């Protein structure tokens, strides 16, 4: 029992004008049916509807109950494997192309932010080195970036890190000058308006129960009746369930938990994060934090649990994680908590393509803010038969694991191992 009330919704949603649930009658037939009304589905729906395709988006829950409204809003280069790792597996040309997709995703969102209301901020990001060894690796990587894939990076030694963070927790770090941030809920609502204005119909609280192939494409069964569609896009990411067992076996839903402090005042937050940047570190068990949009609070998130659905249950652990970095916050109140489900893949790459005639786009590995709108656009272009929809990820194997069907049996021991590695500083 918390000693004071905590909202079980993220700070982003406080005061947001969330749309009322749609009660409209579903059409009997559409050209494109998109399943999932998050960043991916709404970005794709905009493209297909703008091209004249009768497009319907369905979501099982209310708009804003998925991770698109409850993430950290951090925008950064987001391909997890390094160029060298990708080169060893896929060859130099494919590796370069995959890495370019990560840079292009950020550039696309930067351009899109000029057209929509998402509270875009060019504040950069700081990544703290959890150990001295991690700092040496940072220096080496910044000085040996692959040609054509360079990012603007500044190294910050431990002696100067108070210019970036009011904490002694780290051993120096790196500043990524091209990183940015958004208000995730505002971005979701902006993409929703954009999709609707292009002609797409969006209906929430309408779960899809089955997808069956038909002579004209697909027959999709829903809680409100059946719909025929020429094309179907599965855009469910961390919420991919039994509707498509093949996809479910290829993504690993992981909870991303988040808290927000009570208002602390702009000066106090500035003392914690002097330049207002996004913050993260090199640990394998992810943490992230940043100032709230009004600069009055700290928003702190991370992998505080594996599958806990009650965000309030994770507040104590998140507090512990936050207090280790900022011991000066041990007495402040937490006022908001939230959880959303991200989707990891076994090769830590996003995947998009076609399986059994159905298009899909998912697996952003916790970096969906820049990647979901970008790849949502690309998969829609592929559905439209446009050459510009091609990506360096096309045709990659979408791997699974033996005996993985719905419950990720391997996740708990893996996370435990990562926590132990982080604890000893390897």
C-alpha positions as CSV (number, residue, x, y, z in Angstrom):
1,X,0.0,0.0,0.0
2,X,1.4,3.3,-1.1
3,X,1.5,6.0,1.6
4,X,0.0,8.5,-0.9
5,X,-2.1,8.1,-4.0
6,X,-0.2,7.5,-7.3
7,X,-1.9,7.7,-10.7
8,X,-1.6,4.4,-12.6
9,X,-1.3,6.3,-15.9
10,X,1.8,8.0,-17.2
11,X,2.3,11.7,-16.7
12,X,2.0,12.2,-20.5
13,X,-1.7,11.4,-20.4
14,X,-2.6,13.9,-17.7
15,X,-4.7,16.5,-19.3
16,X,-4.4,14.9,-22.8
17,X,-7.6,15.2,-24.9
18,X,-8.0,11.4,-25.5
19,X,-10.7,10.7,-28.0
20,X,-14.0,9.0,-27.1
21,X,-14.4,5.4,-28.1
22,X,-15.8,5.0,-31.6
23,X,-19.2,3.2,-31.8
24,X,-19.6,3.4,-35.5
25,X,-20.8,0.5,-37.6
26,X,-17.9,-1.3,-39.3
27,X,-17.8,-1.4,-43.1
28,X,-18.4,-4.7,-44.7
29,X,-15.4,-4.4,-47.0
30,X,-12.2,-2.3,-47.2
31,X,-9.0,-2.2,-49.2
32,X,-6.6,-2.1,-46.3
33,X,-7.2,-3.3,-42.7
34,X,-4.6,-2.3,-40.2
35,X,-4.6,-4.1,-36.8
36,X,-3.1,-1.9,-34.1
37,X,-3.6,1.9,-33.7
38,X,-0.1,2.8,-32.4
39,X,2.6,4.7,-34.2
40,X,3.1,2.0,-36.8
41,X,-0.5,1.4,-37.7
42,X,-1.4,5.1,-37.8
43,X,1.6,6.0,-39.9
44,X,0.8,3.2,-42.3
45,X,-2.9,4.1,-42.5
46,X,-2.0,7.7,-43.4
47,X,0.0,6.5,-46.4
48,X,-2.6,4.0,-47.7
49,X,-5.6,6.3,-47.2
50,X,-3.7,9.3,-48.8
51,X,-3.1,7.0,-51.8
52,X,-6.9,6.4,-52.2
53,X,-7.1,3.0,-50.5
54,X,-10.2,2.6,-48.3
55,X,-8.3,2.0,-45.0
56,X,-9.7,0.8,-41.6
57,X,-7.6,0.7,-38.4
58,X,-8.8,-1.5,-35.6
59,X,-7.4,-1.6,-32.0
60,X,-8.4,-4.0,-29.3
61,X,-8.2,-1.4,-26.6
62,X,-8.9,2.3,-26.2
63,X,-6.7,4.7,-28.1
64,X,-3.6,5.4,-26.0
65,X,-3.6,2.3,-23.9
66,X,-0.6,0.8,-25.7
67,X,3.0,1.7,-25.5
68,X,2.8,4.5,-28.0
69,X,1.4,6.8,-25.3
70,X,3.5,5.6,-22.4
71,X,7.1,5.4,-23.6
72,X,10.0,7.8,-22.7
73,X,9.6,9.9,-25.8
74,X,13.3,9.6,-26.6
75,X,14.5,9.9,-30.2
76,X,17.9,8.4,-31.0
77,X,19.7,6.2,-33.5
78,X,18.0,2.9,-32.9
79,X,19.6,-0.1,-34.6
80,X,21.0,-2.1,-31.7
81,X,23.6,-4.4,-33.4
82,X,26.8,-2.7,-34.3
83,X,27.9,-2.3,-37.9
84,X,30.7,-4.9,-37.2
85,X,28.2,-7.4,-35.8
86,X,25.9,-6.9,-38.8
87,X,28.8,-7.0,-41.3
88,X,29.9,-10.4,-39.9
89,X,26.4,-11.8,-40.3
90,X,25.0,-10.1,-43.4
91,X,28.0,-8.6,-45.3
92,X,29.2,-5.0,-45.6
93,X,26.6,-3.7,-48.0
94,X,23.6,-5.0,-46.1
95,X,25.1,-4.0,-42.8
96,X,25.6,-0.4,-44.0
97,X,22.1,-0.3,-45.4
98,X,20.6,-1.5,-42.1
99,X,22.5,1.1,-40.1
100,X,21.4,3.8,-42.5
101,X,17.8,2.8,-41.8
102,X,18.4,3.8,-38.2
103,X,19.7,7.2,-39.2
104,X,17.0,7.7,-41.7
105,X,14.3,6.9,-39.1
106,X,15.5,9.8,-37.0
107,X,15.7,12.1,-40.0
108,X,12.2,11.2,-41.0
109,X,10.7,11.9,-37.6
110,X,12.6,15.2,-37.5
111,X,10.9,16.1,-40.7
112,X,7.5,14.9,-39.7
113,X,7.8,16.8,-36.4
114,X,7.6,20.0,-38.4
115,X,4.1,19.0,-39.6
116,X,2.5,17.6,-36.4
117,X,2.1,18.6,-32.8
118,X,4.5,16.4,-30.8
119,X,6.5,18.8,-28.6
120,X,9.7,18.1,-30.6
121,X,12.9,19.2,-28.7
122,X,16.4,19.1,-30.1
123,X,18.0,18.6,-26.7
124,X,20.5,15.8,-27.4
125,X,21.1,12.8,-25.3
126,X,23.7,11.8,-22.6
127,X,24.7,8.1,-22.1
128,X,26.5,7.5,-18.9
129,X,29.3,4.9,-18.7
130,X,28.4,2.4,-15.9
131,X,32.0,1.3,-15.5
132,X,35.5,2.7,-16.4
133,X,35.7,-0.1,-19.0
134,X,32.5,1.0,-20.6
135,X,33.9,4.5,-20.9
136,X,37.0,3.3,-22.7
137,X,34.7,1.5,-25.1
138,X,32.7,4.7,-25.6
139,X,35.9,6.6,-26.5
140,X,37.0,3.9,-28.9
141,X,33.6,3.7,-30.7
142,X,33.3,7.4,-31.0
143,X,36.7,7.7,-32.6
144,X,36.2,4.8,-35.1
145,X,32.7,5.3,-36.5
146,X,32.1,3.6,-39.9
147,X,32.4,6.1,-42.7
148,X,29.0,7.3,-43.9
149,X,27.4,6.3,-40.6
150,X,28.9,9.0,-38.4
151,X,26.9,10.6,-35.5
152,X,27.8,13.8,-33.8
153,X,29.2,12.5,-30.5
154,X,31.2,14.3,-27.8
155,X,33.0,12.4,-25.0
156,X,32.5,13.7,-21.5
157,X,35.1,12.5,-18.9
158,X,34.1,11.9,-15.4
159,X,35.8,15.1,-14.3
160,X,33.3,17.0,-16.4
161,X,30.2,15.0,-16.2
162,X,28.5,17.4,-13.7
163,X,28.1,19.6,-16.7
164,X,25.6,17.0,-18.0
165,X,24.3,15.3,-14.8
166,X,24.1,16.1,-11.2
167,X,25.3,12.6,-10.1
168,X,28.6,10.8,-9.4
169,X,27.1,7.5,-10.4
170,X,28.8,7.3,-13.8
171,X,32.4,7.1,-15.1
172,X,31.9,9.8,-17.7
173,X,29.8,9.4,-20.8
174,X,28.9,10.5,-24.3
175,X,26.7,13.3,-25.6
176,X,24.7,12.5,-28.8
177,X,24.0,15.9,-30.2
178,X,21.4,14.8,-32.8
179,X,19.1,13.0,-30.3
180,X,15.7,14.6,-29.6
181,X,12.6,14.1,-27.6
182,X,8.8,14.2,-28.1
183,X,5.8,14.0,-25.9
184,X,4.7,10.5,-26.8
185,X,1.0,10.9,-26.1
186,X,0.8,14.2,-28.1
187,X,2.6,12.4,-31.0
188,X,0.1,9.5,-30.9
189,X,-2.8,11.9,-31.0
190,X,-1.2,13.9,-33.8
191,X,-0.6,10.7,-35.9
192,X,-4.3,9.8,-35.2
193,X,-5.5,13.1,-36.5
194,X,-3.2,12.9,-39.5
195,X,-4.5,9.4,-40.4
196,X,-8.1,10.4,-40.1
197,X,-7.6,13.6,-42.1
198,X,-6.1,11.5,-44.9
199,X,-9.4,9.5,-45.0
200,X,-8.6,6.5,-42.8
201,X,-11.2,5.2,-40.4
202,X,-10.0,4.3,-36.9
203,X,-12.1,2.2,-34.5
204,X,-10.9,1.3,-31.0
205,X,-12.2,-1.2,-28.5
206,X,-12.8,-3.7,-31.4
207,X,-10.5,-6.7,-31.0
208,X,-9.9,-8.9,-34.0
209,X,-10.6,-12.5,-33.2
210,X,-9.5,-14.3,-36.3
211,X,-8.0,-13.8,-39.8
212,X,-9.0,-16.1,-42.6
213,X,-7.7,-16.2,-46.2
214,X,-10.4,-15.7,-48.8
215,X,-10.6,-15.5,-52.6
216,X,-10.5,-11.6,-52.5
217,X,-7.8,-11.4,-49.8
218,X,-8.9,-11.9,-46.2
219,X,-12.0,-12.2,-44.0
220,X,-11.3,-10.6,-40.7
221,X,-13.6,-11.6,-37.7
222,X,-14.1,-9.0,-35.0
223,X,-16.1,-8.4,-31.9
224,X,-18.5,-6.3,-34.1
225,X,-18.7,-8.6,-37.1
226,X,-16.8,-9.7,-40.1
227,X,-14.9,-7.5,-42.6
228,X,-13.5,-8.4,-46.0
229,X,-10.2,-6.8,-46.9
230,X,-7.8,-7.0,-49.8
231,X,-4.8,-6.4,-47.6
232,X,-4.1,-6.8,-43.9
233,X,-1.3,-5.2,-41.9
234,X,-0.4,-6.6,-38.5
235,X,1.0,-3.6,-36.5
236,X,0.7,-5.0,-32.9
237,X,4.4,-4.9,-31.8
238,X,4.5,-5.6,-28.0
239,X,0.8,-6.6,-28.0
240,X,1.1,-9.3,-30.6
241,X,-0.9,-12.3,-29.3
242,X,-2.6,-15.5,-30.4
243,X,-4.2,-13.8,-33.4
244,X,-1.1,-14.8,-35.4
245,X,0.9,-17.6,-33.8
246,X,3.7,-17.2,-36.3
247,X,4.4,-13.6,-35.4
248,X,3.8,-14.2,-31.7
249,X,6.7,-16.7,-31.8
250,X,9.1,-14.0,-33.1
251,X,8.6,-11.1,-30.8
252,X,9.2,-11.0,-27.0
253,X,6.9,-8.7,-25.1
254,X,8.8,-6.9,-22.3
255,X,7.3,-4.4,-19.9
256,X,8.7,-0.9,-19.9
257,X,7.9,0.8,-16.6
258,X,7.9,4.5,-15.8
259,X,7.4,6.9,-12.9
260,X,7.2,10.6,-12.6
261,X,8.2,12.6,-9.5
262,X,6.1,15.4,-7.9
263,X,6.8,18.9,-9.2
264,X,10.3,19.8,-7.9
265,X,10.8,23.1,-9.6
266,X,12.8,24.1,-12.7
267,X,15.9,24.9,-10.8
268,X,16.0,21.6,-9.0
269,X,15.5,19.6,-12.2
270,X,18.1,21.7,-14.0
271,X,20.6,20.8,-11.2
272,X,19.9,17.1,-12.0
273,X,20.0,17.5,-15.8
274,X,21.7,20.9,-16.5
275,X,21.1,20.8,-20.3
276,X,17.7,19.1,-20.3
277,X,18.9,16.1,-22.3
278,X,17.6,12.6,-22.6
279,X,19.5,10.3,-20.2
280,X,20.5,6.7,-20.4
281,X,23.4,4.5,-19.5
282,X,25.4,1.5,-20.7
283,X,23.8,-1.2,-18.4
284,X,22.2,-4.1,-20.1
285,X,19.1,-3.7,-17.9
286,X,17.8,-0.5,-19.4
287,X,17.1,2.7,-17.6
288,X,16.2,6.1,-19.0
289,X,15.2,9.5,-17.6
290,X,14.5,13.1,-18.7
291,X,12.8,16.2,-17.5
292,X,9.1,16.5,-18.0
293,X,8.0,18.8,-20.8
294,X,7.4,21.7,-18.3
295,X,10.8,21.1,-16.7
296,X,9.3,20.7,-13.2
297,X,9.6,16.9,-12.7
298,X,11.8,14.0,-13.4
299,X,10.4,11.1,-15.6
300,X,12.3,7.9,-14.9
301,X,11.8,4.5,-16.6
302,X,13.3,1.1,-17.1
303,X,13.0,-2.6,-17.1
304,X,11.8,-2.9,-13.5
305,X,10.0,-6.2,-14.0
306,X,9.4,-8.8,-16.8
307,X,5.6,-9.2,-17.0
308,X,4.1,-7.2,-14.2
309,X,0.9,-5.6,-15.5
310,X,0.3,-3.3,-12.5
311,X,2.6,-0.3,-12.8
312,X,2.1,0.5,-9.1
313,X,3.8,-2.7,-8.2
314,X,7.0,-1.6,-9.8
315,X,7.2,1.8,-8.2
316,X,9.5,0.6,-5.3
317,X,12.0,-0.9,-7.7
318,X,12.0,2.1,-10.0
319,X,12.4,4.3,-7.0
320,X,15.4,2.3,-6.0
321,X,16.9,2.5,-9.4
322,X,16.3,6.3,-9.5
323,X,17.7,6.8,-6.0
324,X,21.0,5.0,-6.8
325,X,21.6,7.6,-9.5
326,X,20.1,10.6,-7.7
327,X,20.4,10.0,-3.9
328,X,19.2,13.6,-3.4
329,X,15.7,12.4,-4.5
330,X,15.1,9.8,-1.9
331,X,12.5,11.9,-0.1
332,X,10.5,13.2,-3.1
333,X,7.1,11.8,-3.9
334,X,6.2,9.8,-7.0
335,X,2.9,10.9,-8.4
336,X,2.5,8.8,-11.7
337,X,3.4,5.3,-12.8
338,X,2.8,3.5,-16.1
339,X,3.6,0.4,-18.1
340,X,3.7,-0.4,-21.8
341,X,4.8,-3.4,-23.7
342,X,7.7,-3.2,-26.1
343,X,8.7,-6.0,-28.5
344,X,12.2,-7.5,-28.7
345,X,13.3,-9.8,-31.4
346,X,15.9,-12.6,-31.3
347,X,18.3,-10.7,-33.6
348,X,17.5,-7.3,-32.0
349,X,16.4,-5.9,-35.3
350,X,13.0,-4.6,-36.4
351,X,11.2,-6.7,-39.0
352,X,8.7,-5.9,-41.8
353,X,7.5,-7.9,-44.7
354,X,4.9,-10.4,-45.8
355,X,3.9,-13.8,-44.4
356,X,1.1,-16.0,-45.7
357,X,-0.1,-13.0,-47.7
358,X,-0.4,-10.7,-44.6
359,X,1.9,-7.7,-44.1
360,X,3.6,-7.1,-40.8
361,X,5.8,-4.5,-39.1
362,X,7.1,-4.9,-35.6
363,X,10.0,-5.6,-33.2
364,X,11.5,-2.2,-32.4
365,X,13.4,-3.5,-29.3
366,X,12.4,-0.5,-27.2
367,X,13.2,2.1,-29.8
368,X,9.8,2.5,-31.4
369,X,9.6,6.3,-31.2
370,X,11.7,7.0,-34.3
371,X,11.4,3.5,-35.9
372,X,7.6,2.9,-35.8
373,X,6.5,5.9,-37.8
374,X,9.3,5.4,-40.3
375,X,8.8,1.7,-40.9
376,X,5.0,2.2,-40.8
377,X,5.5,4.5,-43.7
378,X,7.8,2.0,-45.5
379,X,5.5,-1.0,-45.1
380,X,2.6,1.0,-46.3
381,X,4.6,2.0,-49.4
382,X,5.3,-1.7,-50.0
383,X,1.6,-2.5,-49.7
384,X,1.0,0.2,-52.4
385,X,3.7,-1.4,-54.6
386,X,6.0,1.7,-54.4
387,X,9.7,1.3,-55.0
388,X,10.5,3.8,-52.2
389,X,9.1,1.3,-49.7
390,X,12.1,-1.0,-50.1
391,X,14.4,-1.2,-47.0
392,X,17.7,-2.9,-46.2
393,X,15.7,-5.2,-43.8
394,X,13.6,-6.7,-46.5
395,X,14.0,-10.4,-46.8
396,X,15.9,-10.9,-43.5
397,X,15.0,-14.1,-41.7
398,X,12.6,-13.4,-38.8
399,X,14.0,-15.8,-36.2
400,X,12.3,-17.6,-33.3
401,X,13.4,-20.1,-30.7
402,X,12.5,-23.8,-30.1
403,X,9.6,-24.3,-27.7
404,X,8.7,-20.6,-27.6
405,X,5.0,-20.2,-28.3
406,X,3.7,-17.6,-25.9
407,X,5.6,-17.6,-22.7
408,X,9.2,-16.5,-23.0
409,X,10.7,-19.2,-20.7
410,X,14.2,-17.9,-21.4
411,X,13.6,-14.3,-20.3
412,X,13.8,-14.5,-16.6
413,X,17.2,-16.3,-16.5
414,X,18.5,-13.9,-19.2
415,X,17.5,-10.8,-17.3
416,X,18.9,-12.2,-14.1
417,X,22.2,-12.8,-15.8
418,X,22.2,-9.3,-17.2
419,X,21.6,-7.9,-13.7
420,X,24.4,-9.9,-12.3
421,X,26.7,-8.7,-15.1
422,X,25.6,-5.1,-14.5
423,X,26.2,-5.5,-10.7
424,X,29.8,-6.7,-11.2
425,X,30.5,-4.1,-13.9
426,X,31.5,-6.4,-16.7
